[in-house]
């Protein structure tokens, strides 16, 4: 019989590695975006989550994704029940996310996780980031519950908030009411203006004992409904007589159960057989006069719904970042332990180059994601218009870029594990499948690009981004960083001029270069953030990591912006060979360096 210990050595993985304590970059980012007191407060919580995610959640996810949800439409007497049954391991994942770590509630109510006040957005997203490295499916409902609470906080009437917010932000599973949004229709997809679902005034005037009356009935079909068994559903519908397009849509809250305990008037027609996020139920729904509450202004339903969509877009980016980080960590652990051609895989030049390439993707995207989370926190705390406009463009930039890089990183890491990476016993296939959905959810790439164009033209968000980049690049005065910062500043100005030139083109011609320009916009933002991190690192004492972030910033710049004339990754730069251990282990880099 073979020795299991030897097999573990032959085929290493991340078993037993705490996802938080192994992630020096996450600690580095949180120290930048939190006060010293909040960072110290977050450390124990995140360390606990890192351990739970890498051990218990990872085990639960394997079963929950293989034994996914089942729809029971009728009971034994032929009565329509539309109940979704989940494996117990999925419910345990829910308990960890919603109850043990209060991820959906912690930024909405005081005192969650013992925090004095509301938990800052960067900490909430860090918890989700760690959890999603083990299991992505359950975090779709978590993100929508979080986002639905945000919509009600901003647009719900006081009676509506009193009635439904406590359940959405509950700290125990017994009190929790999970949220969802039913948006997509067969004929519409991303073209929400084609929504054909109709809202009709209800004839009944009976007031429930809680003082609220569902004054509307919703009729129509919804095609892609994630967390289809949710307790509270936000949906768009067109009130009878309202104009076409998005301007005629109202926003409605549909409870799964009515006050008398009866199921609301909608049916779940079937569950989707999805490529990924198999642990979570996504279905097709027919609303047959479902009772509903109007949320906010009847004429501004779509605008109000975008509050939910924009938050779940950030969640989608964080989900892809989590898949990238776990994939990179798996690749690093595997290649350092796997012997091939007389030495560990990670000692071969091409493998070192590949690992470092993945590392800079992860750190670059993490810089962008947690910068966006920090801006969201400022918007919530202070409501400054400049921050609001900055958030409005950073959100689609995150949603466009990070999921696209997530596809690349998860696939590269799968390849690095060889044949095992293609086998369902290992985590790589699930990471790849689950990462792909984030490119599609909450708007596919072209839709996101058009959103960036829209906020530049209509909301002045481009100016907010350029102002931020100019201010931060001009502040980089360290003698090592300043010359490159000025080079990047020139590129930012050129990008702004290029976008301005598009205003002279007709609308359709102006769209043609936008995907490339959006990508460049993101890359210059990431380079700016990495250079800023590098300066802060260089200004620390000599016991820190020295020029490590400076190397990361330069590598990112040359991989994505100043590409070698012989094509991407065609240079013979020796950084991956000379500084491999320093880069992947966060060791001190004290030597001079230049390309």
N, C-alpha and C positions, 0 to 999 in steps of 0.2 A: 504493500500500500504506500502511496506517495505521501510525503511529508507536507502537511498544509503550510507549515512555516516557509518551507522552500518555495512552494507555489506562490505564496504572498510576495516573496522576494523577487520571483521571476515576473510576476504580473502585479506590480504595485498600483494602489489607488489612494484616494484621500481619506480612507477610513481612519477615524480617530483624530483627524485634524480639525481644530476649532476654526470655523470659517472667519471669525472676527479677528482672533489673535494672530492668525496667519496673514491677515490683510493689512499690512502697514500703510498702504495708500489710503484706505478708508479712515484710519485713525488720523492720518495727516490732513485729509480733507475736513474732517469734523472739527479738528482743532482750529482750522481756518475759519469755519463758519459758525462756531458756537463760542459763547463766553467760556472762560476757564471753569466757572462753576457748573455750567450746563454740560461741558465736556466730561468733567469728573463724575457728574451725576449719571451720564449716559454710559460710562465705561462698564459698570457691573451689568446693566441691562443688556447691552450689546454682547458682552462676553457670554452671558447666559444664552442669548439667542444663537450666537455662533456655535455653541456646543449642542444645543437642541436641534438646530438645523442640520448640522453635519452628522448627527447620529440618529436621533429619534425620528425627525421629519424625513430624513433620507430613506429610512427603512419603511415608514408609512407610505411614502410616495410610490415606492416600487409596487406595492399591492394595490393602492388606490388607482393607479394608472392602468394596471392590468385587469382589474375587476371594476370597471367603470360603472356609472349610473345606469339604472334600468327604469323605464317608464311603464307604470301600470295605469292603463287608461280606465279600466272597469274593475269593479270588485266582483266577488263571486256571485252576486245577485244581479249583475248586469248594469249596476248603477255607475254613471260616469264619475270618476274620482280624480283622474289625472295626478297621480302621486309619483314622485321620483324617489327611488330607493337607492341609497348610496352604501358602499362598503363601510363597515365600522371604522376602518383606518382613515377614510376621508373625513368622517365626523371628528376623529381625533385631531386631524390636521386643522379643521375648523376651530376646535377648542384651543389649540396652541396659538393660532393666529388672532382670533377674536377675543379670547378670554385671558390666556396666560400673558400675552404681550399687547393686548388692546390696540392692535394696529389700526383698525378702522375707526376707533373712538378717540384715540389719545390726543389728536390735534383739535378735537371739538369740545372736550369737556375737561374741567379742572380736576386734577388729582389722580388721573389714570397713571398707573405704574409708580404711584407715590410721588409724582412730579408736582412741584408747587406751581399750579397753573396748567396751561395747555402745553403738551409736549411739542417742541419746535419741529417744523416740517423736515429739516435735515435728519433728525433722529428718527422720525416716523419712517421716512424713506430708507434710512439705513437698516432699520428692522426688517422692512419688506425686502430689501436687497439681499440680506443674509438668508431670510426664509426662502426666497425664490431660487436661491442656489440649490435648494433641495427639491422644491415643489412649486411649479408655476400655476397649476390649475386653480388651486384654492384662492390664489391671490387676485384672480379676476373678480370673484364676488367681493373680496375684501376691498379692492379698489373702487368698485361701484357703490358699495355701502358707504365708504368714505366720501365719494363724490356726490352721492345723492343727498347726504347730510349737508354738504356744502351748498347745494342748490337751495334746499329748504331754508337754511340759515340766511341766505341772501334774498330770496324771492318769496318764500312762503308767508302766508298770513300768520298772525300770532296764534289763532286757534289751530291752524295746521301744524305749526311748529310744536305747540304744546302736545298735540295728539301723537305726532309721529317721530319727532327727534329723539325722545328718550329711548325708543326701541332701536333706532339706527345707531345710537351711540352707547348702547348698553355694554356693561362690562362682564356680564354672565351670559352663557348660552341660553339659559332659561328665559331671559328677558329680551334677547337679541331679535331684531327684525332685519333680515338681510335685504339689501337693495339690488336693483338691476335697472337697465334701460332697454326697452324694446323699441328699436329705431329703424332697422333695415326692413325694406319691403321688396317683394320680387321685382317690381318694375323700377324701383328707385335706386337701391344701393346707396352709393355716395351722393346721388342727386336727390337730396332730401326734399327739395321742392316738389317732387313728383308724389309725395306721400298722399295716399288715397284713403287712409283711415279717417273716419268721420266721427265727430263729436256732436251728440244731440242733447239738448236740454232734457232733463228728467221731468216727468210729470208729477212725481210724488213730492210732497212738501213735508214729510215726516222728518222731524229733527231727532237725531240720535241722542242718547243720554250724555254723550260727551260734548254736545252743543254743535257738532259738525254735521253737515248734510252733503253727501255726494250729489252734486247738482247736475252731473253730466253722465251720459252713457257713451261708451266708445265702441265703434263697430269697424272691423277691418282685420287684415292679416298682417302679421309680422314674421319675417323670414329667418332672421338670425338673432336669436334671443339667448344670450349667455346668462348663466345662473337662472335658468328658466323657472325654477321652483322658488324663486325669491318671494319674500313676504310683501315687499313694496316695490312697485314698478313705476318708473318714470317713462312716459311715452309722448310722442307728438301726434296730434290729430287735428283735422281741419274742422272747426265749427261750421255747421250748416250755414251757407250763405257767405262764408269768408272767401276772400280772393285767393287765386292760385299762387303757387310759388311758396317760398319759405315765409313770406310776410303774412300769409294767411293762417299760419299754424299756431295752435295753442299748445301749452304744456300741461300735462295732466298726471296726477298721481293715482295709480290703480292698486288698491290693496288686494292681496291674494284672497284673504278671508274678510267677509263682511262682519259687522258688529254682532250679528246673531250667530256667528260661527260657520255660516254657509260659505261655500266656495263661490267667489265672484264669477261672473258670466264670461269665462273664456276657457278655451280648451287647448291642451298641448297636443298637437297632431302627431309629432314624432320627435325623437332626439336625433341630432346630427351625428353622423359617423365621421368624426374629425381626424385630421392628420395628427394633431397634438392636443395638449391640455385635455387629455382623455379622462382625467379624474373628475372634471367639472361638467355639468349638464348644460348643453346648448340645444335649443329646440325651436320648433316652428309653432306659432300660436295664432289662433283665431279668436278675436275679441267679438263677443256676441251680445253687445249691450252691457258691457262691464261697467259697473258703477265707478265713478272717478271724481276726483277733486281737481279743480283748476288751480294751477300754481302760478302766482304772479300775474303779470299783465297779459290778457288774452291775446293781444296783437303782437306780443314779443316772445312767443313761445320758443322759436328757434334760437334767438339770441340768448335766452335764459338757459336753454339746453346746452349751449356751447360752454357754459361754466362747468358742466359735468364732463363734457367731452374733453376739454382742455386739461382737466385734472387727470382723467384716465389716460390721456396721451402721455403725461409725465410718468404715470405708472407703467405704461407700455414700454417706455424707454428704460426705466429702471429694471423691468423684467428682462429685457434683452441684455442689459449690462450685467445682471446677475448670471445669466447663461454664459456670457463671455468670461466672467471671472471664474466660475466653476470649471468651465472648459479649459481655461488657461492653467488653473491650479492642477487639474487632473493631468494635463499634458506635462507640466513641469515635474510633478511627482513621478509620473510614469517614466519619462525619459531619463531622469536622474537615477532611477533604480533598474531600468532595463538594460542589460548588457547586450551589445551587438558589435561584432567585428572587434572583439577584444577590449572594449571599454564602454562605459555608459553612453547611451544615445545622446545625452545632453552634452557630451564632450566632443561630439562631431561638429565641425564648423557649420554645415548647412542646418543642422538641428538647432544649434545655438542661435543662428540668425533667425530661424523661424520662431523660436520661443520669444526672442526679444521683440520681433515684429508683433506678436500677439500681446506682449506686455505693454507696448506703447499704445496699442489700440485700446486696451482696457483702461489704462491710466488717462489717456486723452478723453475717452468717452465718460469716464467717471468725473473728471474735472468739469465737463459740461453739465452732466446730470445734477451734480450736487451744487453747482453754481445756480442752476435753475431752481432747485429746491430752496436755496438761500434767498433768492429773489422772491419766490412765493411767500416765504416767511415774512420778508419785509413788507410785501403788499398787504398781508393779513394784519400785521402789527401796526403799520403806519399809513398805508393807503396812499403813498405818494404817486402822483400821476406818472412821473418818469419811470418809476419801477413797474407800474402797471403796463406801460407800453413795452418796456424791456421784456417783461414776462410774456407778453403777447407774441413776441417773435422768438424768444428762446424756446418756448414750448413746442411749436412746430419744428424748429430746427433740431431739437432733441428727438422728436418723434420721427423725423425723416432719417436722420443720420445714424443714430445708435442702433435701431433694429437692422438697418442694412449692414452695418459692421458686425452685428451679432450673428447674422447668417454666415459671414465670412469666418469669423473666429471659431464658432462652434463646429463648422465643417472642417476647418484646418486641424483643430484639436482632435476631432474624430479620426482623421487620417493619421495623425501622429501616434495613435494607439494601435494602428494596423488593423488586422482582421477583427480583433476584439472590439474595436471601436464601432464596428458595424453590427455587433451582436447585442440583442436586447438585454442580456444579463448585465451589461455595463451601462453606465449612465449616459454615455454620449448620444445614442439615438434619441433618447427622450429630450435631452438638452437641445438638440438640433430641431426636432419637431416643434417643441414648445417655443423656441426662438422665432421660428418662421411666422407664427401667427401675429406677432407684434408688428410686422410690416403691413399686415392687412387690417388689423383691428384699429378702430378709431380713425380711419382714413388711410387708403393706400398711398404710395409715394407720390404719384402725380397730384392727388387731391391735396396732400400736405404742401407740395410745392406751390400750388395755386393759392393756398391759404397764406403762405409767406408773401407771395406777390400782393395779395389783397391787403394784408396788414401794413405793408410798405406803402402802398398807394393811398389807403383810406384812413389809417390810424397813426401814421407817423412813427411806426415801430422801427423802421429802418434807421431813422435818424437817432432814435434812442440807442440802438445797438452801436452805431458808428461813434456816438458820443462816448459810450462806455469804453469801447476799444481804444479810441484816441486817448482818453483820460488815463487809462491804465497803462498803455504802452509808453506814454510820455513820462509817467511816474517811475519807469524802470531806469534808474540811473547808475546801478552797479556797473563798474567798468567791464565786467565779463558779459553782462546781459545787454547793456545799452546798445551796442552796435547792431545786434540782431533785432532788438525791439524796434529800432529805427527802420530797419529793412522791412519788417512786418508792417509797420505803420505806413510805409509807402505802398505796400500791397493792399492794405485796407482802403487807402485813398483811391487807388486804381479801381478797386472793386466798386466803390461808391460811384465813381464816374461811369463805369460800365453799366451799372444799373440805371443811372440817370439817362444814359443814351437810349435805353429801351423805351423811354416815354415818347420818343419821336417816331416809334414804329406803331403800326396798327396792332390791335389787341392780340390777334393770333400769332403774328410774327414775333411779338415781344415774349410770348411764352416759350418759344423754341429753345433758347439758351438757359432757361431758368433752372433746370435740374442741376446743370453744371455750376451755375452761379450760387445756388443754394448750398451745394456741397462746399464750394470755396468759402462761402460765408461761415459755415460751421467750422471748417478747418482753420481759418484765421482766428476765429473765436477761441478754439481749443489751444492753438499755439500761444495766443495771448495769455490765457489762463496758466498754461504750463510755464511760460517765461516768468510770470508773476510768482508762481510757486518756487521757481528756481531762485529768484532774487531773495525771497523770504528765507529759503533754505541757506543760501550763501551768507546771509546776514546773521545766522545763528552762530553759536560758538563752534569751535573746531571739533567738538565731540559729536556733532551731528553727522548728517550724511553728506555734507560738503557739496560737491558738484553733481550728485546723482540726478536730481531733477533737471539740472542743466543738460545732462546727456539725454534724458528722456525728451526734453523740449526740442533739442537739435535733431534727434532721430525722427521725431514726429514731423518736424519741418521738412526734412529732406525726403521722408517717405511720402508725404502727401502734398507738399506745396512746391518745394524746389527739387523736383524729380530729376534724377540723373538723365542726361541726354540719351543714354542707351536704353532707357525705359526704367520702370519701377523696379527697385531692388537690384539694379544692375551694377551698382557701385561696389567697390572693394573695400569699403570702410570696415575697419577691424574692431569697432567698438564691441560688437557681440562676442568676439573672442577675448579681447583684453579686459573687459569689464563685466563679463557675464555674471559672475557671482555677486558682484557689488550691485548690479541692477536688480537681479531677481531676489536677493536677500536683504536689500536695503542697507548695504554696508557703505562705509565712508569712501568717497572719491575725492582725493586731494590733489591729483596730478593735473597739470595743464592739459588742455584738450582743444583741438580744432579740427574741422574737416579739411 
